[in-house]
Amino acid sequence: MRTVHPRVEEAVDTLDLNPVTRRRLLSGAGLSSAALAAGALLTACSENKAQAGAAGNFPATPKWRFVFVCHVTAHPFFTPTQYGIADACALLGCDYQWTGSQNAVVGEMVNATNAAVSAKANGIALAVTDARAFTDPVNKALDAGIPVVSYNADGEPGNPGTSRLSYIGQPLYDSGRSLGTKLLESKFSGGEVVCFIATPGSLNIQPRSDGARDVLKESGTSHTFTQIATGTDLPNELNAIEAYLAGHPNAKGLLAVDGGSTDALGKVVAKLKLKDKGVIAGGFDLQPGTLESVKGGSLDFTIDQQPYLQGFLPVIALYLYNLSGGLVSPPDTNTSLSFVTKDNVSQFSDVKTRFEGSDTAQKVVTRSGPIPHK
C-alpha cells in the first residue's frame, strides 16, 4: 500500500471537496510524489466544481432562471442585449427567457410579466415602457419574493411607474437633451427641426424626444419642432421618413430617437442628397446601417447606449440578489452615453463583435494606442 504524501493530505484538508472526491483522491494510486499529487489535486478541484454546479468561487446554486420582458423582441437593437444575457448566464450557470411583445403592445408585456410571476422565475428584468400598466405586475412579483429590475426603459422622468429595485440603462430624458445639445453644437442656426420616433408616447423613446425639444427651446434659437411617428416595422420607418422629407424639403435639423428610425434616416438623407442643403442629422444606436451612414457622412452623429450591458448587467444583479439573500441589492446603473461620429466610427464599424450585435462569434477584440479622455 502506497503512502500518501503528507503535503497532499494537508492540501486536501483545506479544500471543500465532497466526500466521494476526497476518498478517491486519498486512496488513488501514484500519489506518493508531490508532482503527481499536484496534478490529482487540480483534477479533483475541477471535478468538485463541476459536480457542485458552482460558478467561479461562488457556492453551488440552483440553475436560476431570469425572465427578460421586452417591448420589441425581434428588433435588431436588442441583438447585443440578448448576447449579453446569454454570456452572463453562461458565466454564472443560469438560464433565461426572452419574451414580451414584437410590436410594443403593452398588454402583451403585462401578460408576459404575470406569466413569469406564475412560473416562479428567480428574477425579472422589465422594459417599463408605460408608467401605469406595470405597477401591479411588479408589485405581485415582489410580493412573491421575485426581484425585479427595469432595463432600457424606466417609466417617466421622475416617476418610474413601478417599485422595481433598480434601473439599468441610459437616462432617457437626459440622453434626449444631449441629442439636442449636439445639434446646437453642430452649427444648427435655426429652422425646422423634425424628430422621428417609432412609437410616440412609449417611454423607452418619448423622453428622448422631450429632452431634445426642451433643450432647443431653452437655447433661444429660432426654430420649429415637429415630432413624426414612423412605426416599429423597419421598412415602414424608411417609407414614413422619406415621405415626410420629400414634402418638407426645407427642414434643417433631422433627429431620430430610436434605432430603426435612425438607420432609416441615414438612408433617406443619402437618397435625397439632403447634406447638399446643409441639413444636420443624428440619432441613436449603432445598428450596422447607422454606422455606415455615419461613415458615409449622411448622419453627423449617433448615440451609443451599450445594449450589450443592458442584458449582461441585469443578470449579474439578479444573480447576486439571489446569491446574497437580498443583501446585495441591484444598483441603479447608467450604461453610459457616448457620441459616435465620423472621427471614431471605424472602431465600431470595422470590427464585427457580439458587443455590437454584428457577429455571433466569441472573440477577444484587441485595441492599441491611447484611450481617449477629456
Protein Blocks (a to p, Z undefined) as FASTA:
>chain_A
ZZddfklmmmmmmpccdfklmmmmmmpghilbfklmmmmmmmmmmmmmmmnopahjbccd
dddddddddfblmbmklmmmmmmmmmmmmmnopacddedjfklpaklmmmmmmmmmmnop
abdcdddfbfklmmmmmmmmmmnopacddehiacjehilopacfbdcdddfklmmmmmmm
mmmmnopabdjdddddfbghiaklmmmmmmmmmmmmmnopacddddddebjafklmmmmm
mmmmmmmmmbfbdcdfbfklmmmmmmmmmmnommmnopacddedjdfklmmmmmnopagb
dcdehlmlmmmmmmmmmmmmmmnnomaccddddebjadddfklmmmmmmpccfklopafb
dcddddedjdddZZ
